[in-house]
């Protein structure tokens, strides 16, 4: 059985800026748990014993995070000192740490995929590679595949347009014996089960850098068999955009990603509370919510629904925070209102300020008193509305 996984955690997360200007995307929290920790939990639950994490952008932050929490993961974790040029190159440079057939998983998506079932499918088929697929509404942001009979992948299209999907699907249905479905939006999830033999191919062909753009098309052109595994009703979310990131937090709060859960004690349905939390008896908590460690909520404030407050977050009196994510060490003063927004770490929102829908506030920003942040605003880290803030606790 497969026991090793390579986690790709080196991307820059450019679509999730400004959050990823000061933290790597795999450490961005969902339900007060870093995305990477959700992935590591999933690997452990599915019986993986050894994990190799390939880092690049802000990689030292990931390395420090893993070292600090190493004893809690229950697996052997290795973070090689490499500088990968792309996703396949990352695996190529991790070769010395891989034993036998292995999984490649993305370190920046939220999923509860049954990786054991996926690995067993790969072992039964015996192909050079198996790709986990999931049906999506639109393929414009994903790599698409055309799958024929016996789950064999016939063709790859990287982030295709609708006409491309139709024309390629139509062409393959005209090949005798093919059972390709038209309009089946099967997307590449970025989760792969791979034969150890593929490492020789990567070494012999150093120009193969990216799995979707280079490796898999090359394998098909050279008559290797690649299988597709339909993940079915699996939860899988690309959190690359702020709105998708909010939705992923909401889904985790709702219990849609079980067995993965928000951080904290599940004290009542839809409520997760960390340690040393102080909530005024006159405050209102509307599930689902997750409150991190050392959170303080003042009187007459309303928190939720669909709200995550990180560790050391302080909310003053008569404030409203709903359908939002507030990250660690952020202070929200009296009479503030935050809706449908994401606030990074170390932010100060001064009294009577309003932050409106789908705004994203970068780390260290101060929002001044009585200021209104208009909908869809993006504020870069440490923007001087009043003064630069390094850290604010409760």
C-alpha positions in Angstrom: 0.0 0.0 0.0 1.1 3.6 -0.7 2.6 5.1 2.4 4.4 8.2 1.1 2.9 11.5 0.0 4.6 14.6 -1.5 2.8 17.8 -0.6 3.3 20.7 -3.1 3.4 23.8 -0.9 5.5 26.2 -2.9 3.0 28.4 -4.8 2.9 32.1 -4.4 -0.9 32.3 -4.1 -1.1 35.5 -6.1 -4.9 35.4 -6.5 -5.3 35.4 -2.7 -3.3 38.6 -2.2 -2.9 40.7 -0.1 -3.2 37.8 2.4 -0.3 35.9 0.8 2.0 38.9 0.7 2.9 38.2 4.3 2.1 34.4 4.7 2.4 31.4 2.3 -0.9 30.2 1.0 -0.6 26.8 2.7 -0.5 28.6 6.1 -3.6 30.7 5.5 -6.2 29.4 8.1 -9.5 27.9 7.4 -11.6 27.6 10.5 -8.5 28.7 12.5 -6.5 25.7 11.1 -3.8 26.3 8.4 -4.7 24.7 5.1 -1.6 22.7 5.2 -2.6 21.2 8.6 -5.9 20.2 7.2 -4.0 18.3 4.4 -1.7 16.7 6.9 -4.7 15.6 9.0 -6.3 14.1 5.9 -3.1 12.2 5.1 -2.8 10.8 8.6 -6.5 9.7 8.6 -5.9 7.9 5.4 -2.9 5.9 6.7 0.0 7.8 5.2 3.1 7.4 7.2 5.7 9.6 5.5 5.2 13.1 4.1 7.6 15.1 2.0 6.7 18.8 1.8 8.1 20.7 -1.1 8.3 24.4 -0.3 9.5 27.5 -2.1 7.8 30.9 -1.6 8.1 31.9 2.0 9.2 28.4 2.6 11.0 29.1 5.9 7.7 30.2 7.5 6.3 26.7 6.6 9.4 25.0 7.9 9.2 26.8 11.2 5.4 26.0 11.5 6.1 22.3 11.0 8.9 22.2 13.4 6.9 23.9 16.1 4.0 21.5 15.7 5.9 18.4 14.6 5.0 16.2 17.6 1.2 16.7 16.9 1.2 15.3 13.4 1.9 11.7 14.1 3.8 11.1 10.9 7.4 11.4 9.6 7.6 14.8 7.9 10.5 15.9 5.7 11.0 19.3 4.2 14.0 19.1 1.8 16.0 22.2 1.1 15.3 22.5 -2.6 14.4 25.3 -5.0 11.8 23.8 -7.3 11.0 25.6 -10.6 7.5 24.1 -10.9 5.2 21.3 -9.6 6.8 18.4 -11.4 10.3 19.7 -10.8 9.5 19.8 -7.0 8.8 16.1 -7.1 11.9 15.5 -9.2 14.0 17.2 -6.5 12.4 15.2 -3.7 13.3 11.8 -5.3 15.8 10.8 -2.6 13.0 10.9 0.0 10.4 8.9 -1.9 9.9 5.2 -1.3 7.9 3.2 -3.9 4.7 4.4 -5.5 3.5 7.6 -3.9 0.8 10.3 -3.8 1.2 13.9 -4.9 -1.2 16.3 -3.2 -1.7 20.0 -3.2 -1.0 21.9 0.0 -3.4 24.7 -0.7 -6.8 23.2 -1.3 -9.5 22.1 1.2 -10.8 18.6 0.6 -11.9 15.5 2.5 -11.0 13.2 -0.4 -10.8 9.4 0.4 -7.1 9.1 -0.4 -7.0 5.5 0.6 -9.7 4.6 -1.9 -7.8 6.7 -4.5 -4.5 4.8 -3.8 -6.2 1.4 -4.0 -7.7 2.3 -7.4 -4.3 3.3 -8.7 -2.7 0.1 -7.4 -5.5 -2.0 -9.0 -5.1 -0.3 -12.4 -1.4 -0.4 -12.5 -0.9 2.6 -14.7 2.0 5.0 -14.7 -0.3 7.6 -13.1 -3.8 8.1 -11.8 -5.4 11.5 -11.5 -8.2 12.3 -9.0 -11.0 14.1 -10.8 -14.0 16.1 -9.7 -16.9 17.6 -11.6 -17.0 21.4 -11.4 -19.5 23.9 -12.8 -16.8 25.7 -14.9 -13.5 24.5 -16.2 -12.1 27.9 -16.9 -9.8 27.9 -13.9 -8.9 24.2 -14.0 -7.1 21.6 -16.0 -9.7 19.5 -17.8 -9.5 15.9 -19.0 -11.2 13.9 -21.6 -11.8 10.4 -20.2 -12.6 7.4 -22.3 -13.5 3.7 -21.6 -12.1 1.9 -18.6 -11.3 5.3 -17.0 -8.4 5.9 -19.3 -7.5 9.5 -19.9 -7.4 10.4 -23.5 -6.5 14.1 -23.5 -5.6 17.1 -21.4 -6.7 20.7 -21.8 -5.2 23.2 -19.5 -7.8 25.9 -18.4 -9.8 25.5 -21.6 -12.4 27.7 -23.2 -15.9 26.2 -23.7 -15.4 25.8 -27.5 -12.1 23.9 -26.8 -13.9 21.5 -24.5 -16.7 20.8 -27.0 -14.4 20.3 -30.0 -12.0 18.0 -28.3 -14.8 16.0 -26.7 -16.5 15.7 -30.1 -13.3 14.5 -31.8 -12.7 11.8 -29.2 -16.3 10.4 -29.4 -15.8 9.7 -33.0 -13.0 7.2 -32.3 -14.5 3.7 -32.3 -14.8 2.2 -28.9 -14.6 5.5 -27.0 -17.3 6.2 -24.4 -16.3 9.8 -23.8 -19.1 12.0 -22.4 -19.7 15.3 -24.0 -19.8 18.3 -21.6 -18.5 16.3 -18.6 -16.7 19.0 -16.6 -14.1 16.7 -15.0 -11.4 18.9 -13.5 -7.9 17.9 -12.4 -7.8 18.2 -8.6 -4.0 18.3 -8.4 -4.0 15.0 -6.5 -2.0 12.2 -8.2 -1.1 8.6 -7.5 2.1 7.9 -9.3 4.3 4.9 -10.1 7.8 5.1 -8.8 8.8 4.7 -12.5 7.8 8.2 -13.2 10.8 9.5 -11.3 13.1 8.0 -13.9 11.0 9.8 -16.6 11.4 13.1 -14.8 15.1 12.6 -14.5 15.5 11.7 -18.1 13.4 14.6 -19.3 14.4 17.6 -17.2 12.3 20.0 -19.4 9.1 18.4 -18.0 8.3 21.0 -15.3 4.5 21.1 -14.7 2.2 18.1 -14.3 -0.8 19.4 -16.2 1.0 21.4 -18.9 4.0 19.1 -19.5 4.2 15.7 -17.8 0.8 14.2 -18.4 0.5 15.3 -22.1 4.0 13.9 -22.7 3.1 10.6 -21.1 0.0 10.3 -23.4 2.0 11.2 -26.4 4.5 8.4 -25.5 1.8 5.8 -25.1 1.8 5.6 -21.3 -1.5 4.8 -19.6 -3.0 7.4 -17.3 -6.2 6.6 -15.4 -8.8 9.0 -14.0 -10.4 8.4 -10.7 -13.8 10.1 -10.2 -13.8 11.5 -6.6 -17.6 11.6 -6.7 -19.2 13.7 -4.0 -15.9 14.6 -2.4 -15.7 18.1 -1.0 -12.9 19.9 -2.9 -12.4 23.6 -2.9 -9.7 25.7 -4.6 -9.4 28.6 -2.1 -7.3 30.8 -4.5 -9.7 33.7 -4.5 -11.0 35.7 -1.5 -14.7 34.8 -2.2 -13.8 31.1 -2.5 -11.7 31.4 0.7 -14.7 32.8 2.6 -16.9 30.1 1.2 -14.5 27.4 2.3 -14.5 28.7 5.8 -18.3 28.8 5.8 -18.5 25.2 4.5 -16.1 24.0 7.2 -18.2 25.7 9.8 -21.3 23.9 8.5 -19.7 20.5 8.7 -19.5 19.9 4.9 -15.8 18.9 5.1 -15.9 16.2 7.8 -13.8 14.6 9.2 -11.9 17.9 8.9 -13.2 20.4 11.5 -12.5 24.0 12.7 -10.2 24.4 15.7 -11.7 24.5 19.1 -14.1 22.5 21.3 -17.5 21.8 19.7 -19.5 23.1 22.7 -22.8 23.2 20.9 -24.0 22.6 17.3 -22.0 25.0 15.0 -19.9 26.5 17.8 -16.2 25.9 18.2 -14.4 27.6 21.1 -10.8 27.7 21.9 -9.1 28.1 25.3 -9.4 31.1 27.6 -12.2 32.7 25.7 -14.1 35.6 27.4 -17.6 36.4 26.1 -19.7 39.1 27.7 -23.0 37.7 29.0 -24.7 40.4 27.0 -22.9 39.5 23.7 -24.7 37.4 21.0 -23.0 34.4 19.4 -24.9 33.2 16.3 -23.8 29.9 14.9 -21.9 28.7 13.0 -18.8 30.4 14.5 -15.3 29.4 15.5 -13.5 31.4 18.2 -9.8 30.9 18.7 -7.7 31.0 21.9 -7.8 34.1 24.1 -10.6 35.7 22.2 -12.5 38.5 24.0 -15.9 39.8 23.1 -17.5 42.8 24.7 -21.0 43.6 25.8 -23.8 44.0 23.2 -21.6 42.7 20.4 -22.9 40.3 17.8 -20.7 37.6 16.3 -21.9 35.4 13.5 -23.3 33.7 11.7 -20.5 32.2 9.5 -17.7 33.9 11.4 -14.2 32.9 12.4 -12.2 34.9 15.0 -8.6 33.9 15.3 -6.4 33.6 18.4 -6.0 36.8 20.5 -8.7 38.6 18.7 -10.5 41.3 20.7 -13.9 42.7 19.9 -15.1 45.7 21.8 -18.7 46.7 22.8 -21.6 47.1 20.4 -19.7 45.7 17.5 -21.0 43.4 14.7 -18.9 40.8 12.9 -20.8 38.5 10.5 -19.9 36.2 7.6 -16.2 37.2 8.0 -12.8 35.8 8.9 -10.7 37.8 11.4 -7.2 36.4 11.8 -4.9 36.3 14.8 -4.0 39.3 17.0 -6.5 41.7 15.4 -8.3 44.2 17.6 -11.8 45.5 16.7 -12.9 48.4 18.8 -16.4 49.6 19.9 -19.2 50.2 17.5 -17.4 48.6 14.5 -19.3 46.7 11.8 -17.6 44.0 9.6 -19.5 42.0 7.0 -18.5 39.5 4.4 -14.8 40.4 4.7 -11.4 39.0 5.4 -9.0 40.7 7.9 -5.5 39.4 8.1 -3.3 39.3 11.3 -2.3 42.2 13.5 -5.0 44.7 12.3 -6.5 47.5 14.3 -10.1 48.6 13.4 -10.8 51.7 15.4 -14.2 52.7 16.9 -17.2 53.4 14.6 -15.4 52.1 11.5 -17.4 50.0 8.9 -15.9 47.4 6.7 -18.3 46.4 3.9 -18.8 43.3 1.8 -16.0 41.3 0.2 -13.2 43.5 1.3 -9.8 42.1 2.1 -7.5 43.9 4.6 -3.8 43.0 4.6 -1.6 42.4 7.7 -0.8 45.4 10.0 -3.4 47.8 8.6 -5.0 50.4 10.8 -8.6 51.4 9.9 -9.2 54.8 11.5 -12.2 55.8 13.5 -15.4 56.5 11.6 -13.8 55.3 8.4 -15.9 53.3 5.9 -14.1 50.7 3.8 -16.3 50.4 0.7 -17.3 47.0 -0.8 -14.7 45.0 -2.7 -11.8 47.1 -1.3 -8.3 45.5 -1.0 -5.9 47.2 1.4 -2.2 46.2 1.1 -0.3 45.1 4.3 0.7 47.9 6.7 -1.1 50.6 4.8 -0.9 53.9 6.7 -4.5 55.1 7.3 -3.3 56.3 10.7 -0.2 54.5 11.7 1.8 51.4 11.0 0.9 48.5 13.5 3.2 45.6 14.1 1.0 43.7 16.5 -2.2 44.2 18.5 -3.4 41.7 21.0 -6.6 41.8 23.0 
